[in-house]
Every structure is written in C-alpha cells, then in structure tokens.
Amino acid sequence: MKDTWKELLEEEKEKEYFKKLEEFLDKEYEENEIYPERKNLYNALDLTSYEDTNVIILGQDPYHGPHQAHGLSFSIESEKAKFPPSLRNMFKELKTDLDIERTERNLTDWAEQGVLLLNTVLTVQAGKAASHRKKGWETFTDTIIKK
C-alpha cells in the first residue's frame, strides 16, 4: 500500500471489524483457494497513490476464476483467463464513445495513470462469486471511497 494510503487507513485497520476480517482471511487463505493472491490484495492501493487518484472505477468483488483477479477491479491478470463480459462491455463503450480500441485485458496501465480500480469486496473464494460479502470489506472500502 502506498504511504499516503497507509497513513489514511492506519486507524481503520486497528478497528475490531478489520481485525476479524483479517482472522477470517487468514483461515480462508489457509483452507481454500482465494482470489486474488494475498500478495495482490491491495494492488489497487499499491499502483494508484492517493495523490494521483483522478477517477475511481468500482467493481463488486474480484473475478473468481483462475488467472483473472489480481487486485484491480475489472482487470485480468493473464491472457490465459476467460474474457469476462463486464470487461468486454467496458471495451465496447470505449470504442463506441471515444473510438479507442483496447485489447490488453490487464488494466495496470490505467491504475498507474490515476484510475483507482477498486472492488467493494477485495477477496473471493474460487468459483464462488460474492462469497466474501458482508465480512467487513464493504466498511473498509467505503472508508477508502470517503477519503
């Protein structure tokens, strides 16, 4: 997590709900296949600094298939992954509205340009959409949005 995000969220991460969320995640990562990989959990906040954030694109929760989620909403980690309809629709709108043809499914370049690609829930169990809803992520990501 970039320094400013760390500072802004330090107090939030000390709250009881977040400690329970971390305990839940420890168990989930130990017992199940969870996306994204733990090292990519805060990728959105690693790649887009608070100061450089110009736009926020919100998703619900990470893609739950292999080679997809990597901590950025709507972005696909690998070309091996299935092309999700939501990302396909975004690309269609880019073409229709701005005549921009995009084929690269990994949106890291957007994140590096100030587009905060944030899901409201940051983790998901493989093959089970919305499996980590109402575990505390929404409170945490609401705080990010408010900041």
N, C-alpha and C positions, 0 to 999 in steps of 0.2 A: 504494500500500500504506500503510495506517495506520502511524503512527510506531512503536507497540509491535511490530507485525508486522515492520517494517523492522529494528528492533533485534534481535529474536529470530531473524531469518533472515539477518542480515548475514553471519555466519560461514559459513552453509550455502551462500550464493551465491558464496563465494570458492573453494569446493571444485572439484576438477578435473571431476567428473561434471557439475556445473552449468554450468561454462564450455563443455563440449562440448555440452550441451543448448542453450545459447544460440546457439552456432555453427550447430547443426542447425536451430534455429528461424529464424535469420536467412536461411538458404538456403531453407527451406520457405516462409516468408512472401514471399520474393522470387520463387520459381518456381511456387508453387501457391496455390490458394485454401484458406486455413486459417481454421478457426473456433476460438474467437471472434476478432474483430478484435483486433489486438495491443493496442489501447488498452483493451480489456476483459479482457485476460488475467488480471489479478489482481483482478477485480471483487469476488470473494468477500472478499478481504482488505481491499479499499477500503471496502466497505459494512458489514462486521462487524468491529469492533475486537476485539482480543484480550480486553480487559477486559469487553466486553459480550457475549462469546460464551457462550450458555447451552446451546445444542444444536448438534450437527453432523449434517447430513444428507449422507451420502456417495453420490456417483454414480461411475460408471466413467470415462467420458470425455464430452466435450461432444457434444451433438446435432450431426449432420454435414450438416444441410440448411440451406437459406437462411433467414434471418430467425429462426433459433432460438437458437443459442448466444450468450451474452453474459457468460460468466464466472461464472455461478451454476448449480450443478447443478440439473437438472430444470426450471429456469426457461426460459421462452420470451421472446425479445426483443420479438416483434411478433405481433399478432393475424393477420398475413398468413401466418404459419408454420403448418405442419401440426401438429395437436394430438397429441403423442406418447402412445403407450399408457402409458408409465411415469407421466407426469404425470396422465393421466386416472385411473389406478388410485389415485394419491395422493389425488385429489379425491374419488373414490368412498369411500375409507376415512375421510376427514374427515367426509363426510356420514353414513356408517354409524356411526362411533364417537362423533362429537361433535355430530352434526346441524348441521354447518357447511357451507353451500352456497357453494362458491367457483367463480367463473367466470374471474376475472382470471388469466391464464397467466404473467404476469410476477411473479416472487416477490421483487422488490426490497424490498417492504414487510416480508417475513419477515427478510431479511438485515439490514435496519435495526432490527429488533427483537431481534437477537442470535442468529439462526439462521444458522450458517456453512454455506452451500450449496457444498460443496467436491467437485469431482471428483478422483479419484485420478490422473488424467491430465488436464492442463489444456488441451491442444490436440488438434486432429484435422484431417485433410485432408478437404475437401469430398467427401461421398459415400463416404467410406471409414472406417467405424467401426473403432475400435481401431488406427488407422494410426500413432499416436504412442506406443503402448505400448512399454515397455522401452527408452525413450530417456533416462530419468533422472527423469521426473516422479514416478514412484512413490516414489523415495527422498526427493525434495523434499516431497511431500505427507505421507509418513509422518512426517517431521520436524515438519510443521505439526500433525499429529494428536497427536504425543507432547508437544509444547509445550502 
